[in-house]
């Protein structure tokens, strides 16, 4: 069997859940970035599904915080923490890299005052993923740069790119009205690249989530149910390509 070397690429929705904050101490009221039972976001749920299905995998990317773990900050055994979820970044930031907003507990643990990530090409060349899960654009809705990002990833990927529509948004999130147009511009881009022979699949994550039941009060980040639906969407898409690849390999 082929081992999936998965690189999740995106923003804070890829990085983590935003479900947990410190209740006391020097970080009281701030988000928990160190390993935590509510950490890992949809990545933890996707890994659960892959393990249950017996699919060998690892995760890669420049970052490792926002992980699933115990209350004392220890990483959950078997959880692969690496990812490339750049909180607050739009498509241009993912392309070029830069200083990414990072929870203070993580910075203090690393002995840093800021965390700088590399441009996407350097991250891809170093991580060597066989699968990229791209869900970006919730910050800025920049479709032209998204299309450049897609082509850049394909140029530096020896594997398969899964690109998702972004989840729905609602008030009080500013710009929520732009989600529909941003997503509507994606299918034709993917279709053009598929016709050209590129290994790319469109995953309609937006269609799986509902603003009434699946978002936190901020109107953008998924709640527990929203994260479960995102994980299921990625899993279903991955399994279609996985089954096809491994069936062909057995012939």
KEVEX-876556 format. One record per residue (C-alpha): x, y, z; residue in one letter; chain; residue number from 1. Coordinates in pm, 1 decimal, padded with zeros to 6 digits. Layout:
residues N
+----------+----------+----------+---------+--------+-----+
|       c1 |       c2 |       c3 | residuo | cadena | num |
+----------+----------+----------+---------+--------+-----+
|        X |        Y |        Z |       A |      A | NUM |
...
+----------+----------+----------+---------+--------+-----+
***
This chain:
residues 251
+----------+----------+----------+---------+--------+-----+
|       c1 |       c2 |       c3 | residuo | cadena | num |
+----------+----------+----------+---------+--------+-----+
|  00000.0 |  00000.0 |  00000.0 |       X |      A |   1 |
|  00108.4 |  00355.9 | -00068.3 |       X |      A |   2 |
|  00149.6 |  00579.3 |  00235.6 |       X |      A |   3 |
| -00033.4 |  00910.2 |  00199.8 |       X |      A |   4 |
|  00197.6 |  01198.5 |  00283.3 |       X |      A |   5 |
| -00064.3 |  01465.6 |  00345.9 |       X |      A |   6 |
|  00002.0 |  01840.1 |  00363.9 |       X |      A |   7 |
| -00299.6 |  02045.0 |  00475.9 |       X |      A |   8 |
| -00265.5 |  02400.0 |  00341.5 |       X |      A |   9 |
| -00487.4 |  02689.6 |  00440.8 |       X |      A |  10 |
| -00562.3 |  02932.9 |  00721.3 |       X |      A |  11 |
| -00689.9 |  02912.7 |  01079.3 |       X |      A |  12 |
| -00963.3 |  02666.7 |  00980.7 |       X |      A |  13 |
| -00683.5 |  02428.5 |  00882.6 |       X |      A |  14 |
| -00470.1 |  02512.2 |  01183.0 |       X |      A |  15 |
| -00711.8 |  02436.6 |  01461.3 |       X |      A |  16 |
| -01046.1 |  02453.8 |  01631.2 |       X |      A |  17 |
| -01051.7 |  02772.3 |  01843.8 |       X |      A |  18 |
| -01263.0 |  02577.5 |  02091.7 |       X |      A |  19 |
| -01028.3 |  02599.3 |  02390.2 |       X |      A |  20 |
| -00891.8 |  02896.1 |  02587.1 |       X |      A |  21 |
| -00697.8 |  02922.5 |  02911.5 |       X |      A |  22 |
| -00927.2 |  02980.1 |  03208.9 |       X |      A |  23 |
| -00655.9 |  03105.8 |  03444.3 |       X |      A |  24 |
| -00285.8 |  03179.3 |  03472.8 |       X |      A |  25 |
| -00068.0 |  03407.2 |  03258.6 |       X |      A |  26 |
| -00255.7 |  03315.3 |  02938.1 |       X |      A |  27 |
| -00608.3 |  03351.9 |  03082.0 |       X |      A |  28 |
| -00858.0 |  03420.4 |  02803.2 |       X |      A |  29 |
| -00608.2 |  03338.2 |  02527.4 |       X |      A |  30 |
| -00638.7 |  03043.3 |  02286.7 |       X |      A |  31 |
| -00453.8 |  02722.2 |  02370.8 |       X |      A |  32 |
| -00190.9 |  02648.1 |  02107.1 |       X |      A |  33 |
| -00011.5 |  02364.3 |  02282.9 |       X |      A |  34 |
| -00147.4 |  02006.9 |  02253.6 |       X |      A |  35 |
| -00495.1 |  01986.5 |  02404.9 |       X |      A |  36 |
| -00794.3 |  01746.0 |  02400.4 |       X |      A |  37 |
| -00986.5 |  01996.8 |  02186.0 |       X |      A |  38 |
| -00689.6 |  02063.3 |  01958.7 |       X |      A |  39 |
| -00618.4 |  01929.9 |  01612.7 |       X |      A |  40 |
| -00934.4 |  02062.1 |  01449.0 |       X |      A |  41 |
| -01064.3 |  01861.3 |  01153.8 |       X |      A |  42 |
| -00715.0 |  01719.0 |  01103.1 |       X |      A |  43 |
| -00754.7 |  01503.3 |  01414.7 |       X |      A |  44 |
| -01092.7 |  01377.1 |  01297.0 |       X |      A |  45 |
| -00959.9 |  01299.7 |  00949.0 |       X |      A |  46 |
| -00670.1 |  01105.9 |  01098.9 |       X |      A |  47 |
| -00916.9 |  00903.7 |  01306.1 |       X |      A |  48 |
| -01104.8 |  00809.4 |  00988.6 |       X |      A |  49 |
| -00788.1 |  00713.3 |  00803.6 |       X |      A |  50 |
| -00670.3 |  00493.0 |  01089.5 |       X |      A |  51 |
| -01008.6 |  00322.8 |  01110.7 |       X |      A |  52 |
| -00992.9 |  00249.6 |  00737.7 |       X |      A |  53 |
| -00640.5 |  00107.1 |  00764.6 |       X |      A |  54 |
| -00494.6 |  00373.4 |  00536.7 |       X |      A |  55 |
| -00125.1 |  00442.5 |  00607.9 |       X |      A |  56 |
| -00055.6 |  00815.0 |  00630.2 |       X |      A |  57 |
|  00157.7 |  01089.5 |  00773.1 |       X |      A |  58 |
|  00099.3 |  01465.1 |  00780.6 |       X |      A |  59 |
|  00355.0 |  01728.3 |  00684.0 |       X |      A |  60 |
|  00400.1 |  02105.5 |  00669.7 |       X |      A |  61 |
|  00597.0 |  02381.0 |  00837.7 |       X |      A |  62 |
|  00386.7 |  02403.9 |  01156.3 |       X |      A |  63 |
|  00310.9 |  02157.9 |  01434.6 |       X |      A |  64 |
|  00111.2 |  02352.9 |  01693.7 |       X |      A |  65 |
| -00265.6 |  02344.8 |  01732.0 |       X |      A |  66 |
| -00231.1 |  01971.9 |  01799.6 |       X |      A |  67 |
| -00443.5 |  01715.0 |  01975.1 |       X |      A |  68 |
| -00311.7 |  01611.7 |  02316.3 |       X |      A |  69 |
| -00370.7 |  01579.1 |  02687.5 |       X |      A |  70 |
| -00451.7 |  01858.2 |  02931.9 |       X |      A |  71 |
| -00087.8 |  01866.5 |  03042.2 |       X |      A |  72 |
|  00023.5 |  01948.7 |  02688.1 |       X |      A |  73 |
|  00143.7 |  01606.4 |  02578.1 |       X |      A |  74 |
|  00082.4 |  01507.1 |  02215.7 |       X |      A |  75 |
| -00174.3 |  01228.5 |  02166.7 |       X |      A |  76 |
|  00008.7 |  00908.3 |  02065.3 |       X |      A |  77 |
| -00040.7 |  00844.8 |  01696.0 |       X |      A |  78 |
| -00150.7 |  01199.9 |  01613.9 |       X |      A |  79 |
|  00054.7 |  01353.3 |  01329.5 |       X |      A |  80 |
|  00078.7 |  01725.4 |  01418.0 |       X |      A |  81 |
|  00237.9 |  01878.1 |  01106.8 |       X |      A |  82 |
|  00033.9 |  02110.0 |  00885.3 |       X |      A |  83 |
|  00051.5 |  02435.9 |  00689.7 |       X |      A |  84 |
| -00249.1 |  02618.0 |  00832.1 |       X |      A |  85 |
| -00151.2 |  02985.2 |  00849.0 |       X |      A |  86 |
| -00396.5 |  03171.4 |  01069.6 |       X |      A |  87 |
| -00510.0 |  03503.2 |  00924.3 |       X |      A |  88 |
| -00337.3 |  03443.4 |  00590.9 |       X |      A |  89 |
| -00501.6 |  03489.9 |  00253.5 |       X |      A |  90 |
| -00383.9 |  03330.0 | -00066.8 |       X |      A |  91 |
| -00102.1 |  03578.3 | -00120.4 |       X |      A |  92 |
|  00036.1 |  03516.7 |  00226.4 |       X |      A |  93 |
|  00032.4 |  03141.5 |  00172.8 |       X |      A |  94 |
|  00221.9 |  03193.7 | -00152.2 |       X |      A |  95 |
|  00491.3 |  03421.5 | -00014.0 |       X |      A |  96 |
|  00507.0 |  03330.5 |  00355.9 |       X |      A |  97 |
|  00562.7 |  03573.8 |  00640.3 |       X |      A |  98 |
|  00493.6 |  03623.8 |  01009.4 |       X |      A |  99 |
|  00194.9 |  03412.8 |  01111.7 |       X |      A | 100 |
| -00012.8 |  03498.4 |  01421.3 |       X |      A | 101 |
|  00078.0 |  03236.4 |  01681.1 |       X |      A | 102 |
| -00063.3 |  03165.8 |  02029.8 |       X |      A | 103 |
|  00155.0 |  03311.7 |  02299.6 |       X |      A | 104 |
|  00195.8 |  02979.0 |  02480.7 |       X |      A | 105 |
|  00353.1 |  02833.6 |  02166.6 |       X |      A | 106 |
|  00588.4 |  03128.3 |  02118.6 |       X |      A | 107 |
|  00700.9 |  03112.0 |  02482.4 |       X |      A | 108 |
|  00759.4 |  02736.5 |  02460.4 |       X |      A | 109 |
|  00971.1 |  02783.9 |  02146.8 |       X |      A | 110 |
|  01154.0 |  03084.2 |  02290.4 |       X |      A | 111 |
|  01034.0 |  03308.8 |  02007.4 |       X |      A | 112 |
|  00870.2 |  03648.6 |  01984.9 |       X |      A | 113 |
|  00731.8 |  03580.3 |  01637.0 |       X |      A | 114 |
|  00687.7 |  03285.7 |  01401.6 |       X |      A | 115 |
|  00779.1 |  03325.4 |  01034.7 |       X |      A | 116 |
|  00676.6 |  03069.5 |  00772.7 |       X |      A | 117 |
|  00835.3 |  03013.3 |  00433.4 |       X |      A | 118 |
|  00689.3 |  03060.0 |  00089.1 |       X |      A | 119 |
|  00476.7 |  02769.1 | -00026.2 |       X |      A | 120 |
|  00732.9 |  02645.9 | -00279.7 |       X |      A | 121 |
|  00999.7 |  02602.7 | -00010.7 |       X |      A | 122 |
|  00753.3 |  02428.9 |  00219.0 |       X |      A | 123 |
|  00645.7 |  02189.3 | -00056.8 |       X |      A | 124 |
|  00999.2 |  02114.3 | -00167.3 |       X |      A | 125 |
|  01100.4 |  02034.7 |  00190.4 |       X |      A | 126 |
|  00791.0 |  01835.2 |  00292.8 |       X |      A | 127 |
|  00754.3 |  01639.3 | -00032.5 |       X |      A | 128 |
|  00382.9 |  01561.9 |  00011.7 |       X |      A | 129 |
|  00201.9 |  01313.9 | -00210.2 |       X |      A | 130 |
| -00129.6 |  01478.3 | -00123.1 |       X |      A | 131 |
| -00211.5 |  01845.3 | -00063.7 |       X |      A | 132 |
| -00543.6 |  01945.5 |  00092.6 |       X |      A | 133 |
| -00590.4 |  02311.6 | -00002.7 |       X |      A | 134 |
| -00871.1 |  02516.4 |  00149.9 |       X |      A | 135 |
| -00786.5 |  02884.6 |  00137.1 |       X |      A | 136 |
| -00940.9 |  03222.3 |  00070.3 |       X |      A | 137 |
| -01161.6 |  03272.4 |  00375.4 |       X |      A | 138 |
| -00937.2 |  03570.9 |  00446.3 |       X |      A | 139 |
| -00961.2 |  03813.6 |  00155.1 |       X |      A | 140 |
| -01152.0 |  03609.8 | -00106.0 |       X |      A | 141 |
| -00875.2 |  03668.0 | -00360.6 |       X |      A | 142 |
| -00968.1 |  03429.9 | -00643.4 |       X |      A | 143 |
| -00698.4 |  03535.3 | -00896.3 |       X |      A | 144 |
| -00423.9 |  03471.0 | -00639.5 |       X |      A | 145 |
| -00591.3 |  03146.1 | -00538.8 |       X |      A | 146 |
| -00561.5 |  03030.6 | -00897.8 |       X |      A | 147 |
| -00191.4 |  03121.6 | -00899.2 |       X |      A | 148 |
| -00151.8 |  02930.7 | -00572.6 |       X |      A | 149 |
| -00320.4 |  02624.0 | -00720.7 |       X |      A | 150 |
| -00092.2 |  02623.5 | -01024.6 |       X |      A | 151 |
|  00215.5 |  02685.5 | -00809.9 |       X |      A | 152 |
|  00132.4 |  02387.5 | -00589.7 |       X |      A | 153 |
|  00076.9 |  02164.9 | -00893.0 |       X |      A | 154 |
|  00411.7 |  02272.9 | -01038.3 |       X |      A | 155 |
|  00589.2 |  02156.1 | -00721.3 |       X |      A | 156 |
|  00379.3 |  01853.5 | -00626.1 |       X |      A | 157 |
|  00455.0 |  01495.1 | -00717.5 |       X |      A | 158 |
|  00110.8 |  01374.4 | -00622.3 |       X |      A | 159 |
| -00252.4 |  01482.6 | -00604.9 |       X |      A | 160 |
| -00402.5 |  01820.0 | -00515.3 |       X |      A | 161 |
| -00744.1 |  01834.3 | -00350.0 |       X |      A | 162 |
| -00878.1 |  02189.3 | -00351.9 |       X |      A | 163 |
| -01188.0 |  02278.0 | -00153.8 |       X |      A | 164 |
| -01451.2 |  02544.2 | -00166.1 |       X |      A | 165 |
| -01436.0 |  02749.8 |  00153.7 |       X |      A | 166 |
| -01696.5 |  02696.7 |  00426.7 |       X |      A | 167 |
| -01993.0 |  02932.0 |  00461.3 |       X |      A | 168 |
| -01969.3 |  03244.2 |  00672.8 |       X |      A | 169 |
| -02228.5 |  03467.6 |  00837.7 |       X |      A | 170 |
| -02249.5 |  03784.9 |  01048.6 |       X |      A | 171 |
| -02070.4 |  03916.1 |  01245.6 |       X |      A | 172 |
| -01794.8 |  03806.6 |  01004.1 |       X |      A | 173 |
| -01717.5 |  04093.7 |  00768.2 |       X |      A | 174 |
| -01725.9 |  04004.3 |  00399.5 |       X |      A | 175 |
| -01937.9 |  03691.3 |  00443.9 |       X |      A | 176 |
| -02140.1 |  03792.2 |  00136.1 |       X |      A | 177 |
| -01835.1 |  03727.6 | -00086.8 |       X |      A | 178 |
| -01815.9 |  03354.9 | -00013.4 |       X |      A | 179 |
| -02064.4 |  03249.7 | -00282.5 |       X |      A | 180 |
| -01891.1 |  03433.2 | -00568.8 |       X |      A | 181 |
| -01548.2 |  03317.4 | -00454.8 |       X |      A | 182 |
| -01655.0 |  02954.8 | -00451.2 |       X |      A | 183 |
| -01843.7 |  02982.4 | -00780.7 |       X |      A | 184 |
| -01522.7 |  03080.9 | -00957.9 |       X |      A | 185 |
| -01338.6 |  02763.2 | -00856.0 |       X |      A | 186 |
| -01496.4 |  02471.8 | -01051.3 |       X |      A | 187 |
| -01402.1 |  02606.6 | -01395.2 |       X |      A | 188 |
| -01040.1 |  02646.0 | -01286.9 |       X |      A | 189 |
| -01026.3 |  02288.0 | -01159.5 |       X |      A | 190 |
| -01196.5 |  02157.0 | -01473.2 |       X |      A | 191 |
| -00947.3 |  02335.7 | -01697.2 |       X |      A | 192 |
| -00655.0 |  02185.1 | -01507.4 |       X |      A | 193 |
| -00809.5 |  01836.8 | -01512.9 |       X |      A | 194 |
| -00853.0 |  01866.4 | -01890.3 |       X |      A | 195 |
| -00485.7 |  01958.8 | -01914.3 |       X |      A | 196 |
| -00397.1 |  01634.9 | -01735.1 |       X |      A | 197 |
| -00326.3 |  01769.8 | -01386.9 |       X |      A | 198 |
| -00393.5 |  01551.9 | -01080.4 |       X |      A | 199 |
| -00649.2 |  01772.4 | -00908.6 |       X |      A | 200 |
| -00987.4 |  01713.6 | -00746.7 |       X |      A | 201 |
| -01251.9 |  01964.5 | -00637.6 |       X |      A | 202 |
| -01400.6 |  01902.4 | -00292.3 |       X |      A | 203 |
| -01718.6 |  02098.0 | -00216.6 |       X |      A | 204 |
| -01674.6 |  02155.6 |  00155.9 |       X |      A | 205 |
| -01909.9 |  02455.3 |  00144.4 |       X |      A | 206 |
| -02203.7 |  02232.8 |  00051.6 |       X |      A | 207 |
| -02151.7 |  02019.5 |  00363.6 |       X |      A | 208 |
| -02179.4 |  02296.7 |  00624.2 |       X |      A | 209 |
| -02468.1 |  02510.3 |  00745.3 |       X |      A | 210 |
| -02436.9 |  02854.7 |  00905.6 |       X |      A | 211 |
| -02709.3 |  02773.2 |  01159.7 |       X |      A | 212 |
| -02551.7 |  02460.0 |  01306.6 |       X |      A | 213 |
| -02186.0 |  02432.8 |  01207.5 |       X |      A | 214 |
| -02013.6 |  02762.7 |  01292.3 |       X |      A | 215 |
| -01887.0 |  02926.8 |  01608.0 |       X |      A | 216 |
| -02040.4 |  03262.9 |  01709.2 |       X |      A | 217 |
| -01766.7 |  03448.0 |  01516.1 |       X |      A | 218 |
| -01938.5 |  03340.8 |  01192.1 |       X |      A | 219 |
| -01630.3 |  03187.1 |  01029.5 |       X |      A | 220 |
| -01466.3 |  02909.3 |  01232.2 |       X |      A | 221 |
| -01635.0 |  02568.0 |  01240.8 |       X |      A | 222 |
| -01764.4 |  02424.7 |  01564.7 |       X |      A | 223 |
| -01727.4 |  02058.3 |  01656.6 |       X |      A | 224 |
| -01995.8 |  01947.4 |  01411.5 |       X |      A | 225 |
| -01855.2 |  02168.3 |  01137.4 |       X |      A | 226 |
| -01509.8 |  02018.4 |  01184.0 |       X |      A | 227 |
| -01655.6 |  01669.6 |  01165.3 |       X |      A | 228 |
| -01822.6 |  01753.4 |  00834.9 |       X |      A | 229 |
| -01500.0 |  01901.0 |  00692.9 |       X |      A | 230 |
| -01309.6 |  01587.4 |  00791.7 |       X |      A | 231 |
| -01573.6 |  01367.7 |  00629.5 |       X |      A | 232 |
| -01557.9 |  01571.9 |  00310.2 |       X |      A | 233 |
| -01181.7 |  01535.0 |  00283.5 |       X |      A | 234 |
| -01201.5 |  01166.6 |  00374.1 |       X |      A | 235 |
| -01457.6 |  01085.9 |  00104.5 |       X |      A | 236 |
| -01251.4 |  01262.3 | -00161.8 |       X |      A | 237 |
| -00927.7 |  01096.9 | -00047.8 |       X |      A | 238 |
| -01083.6 |  00752.3 | -00051.8 |       X |      A | 239 |
| -01201.0 |  00788.9 | -00411.7 |       X |      A | 240 |
| -00846.6 |  00858.2 | -00531.7 |       X |      A | 241 |
| -00690.7 |  00611.3 | -00284.6 |       X |      A | 242 |
| -00914.4 |  00326.3 | -00399.7 |       X |      A | 243 |
| -00846.8 |  00398.5 | -00765.8 |       X |      A | 244 |
| -00469.6 |  00425.7 | -00716.3 |       X |      A | 245 |
| -00437.3 |  00107.0 | -00514.2 |       X |      A | 246 |
| -00671.1 | -00092.8 | -00737.5 |       X |      A | 247 |
| -00457.2 |  00001.1 | -01038.0 |       X |      A | 248 |
| -00144.5 | -00088.5 | -00844.8 |       X |      A | 249 |
| -00274.4 | -00440.2 | -00777.2 |       X |      A | 250 |
| -00330.6 | -00523.7 | -01141.1 |       X |      A | 251 |
+----------+----------+----------+---------+--------+-----+
***
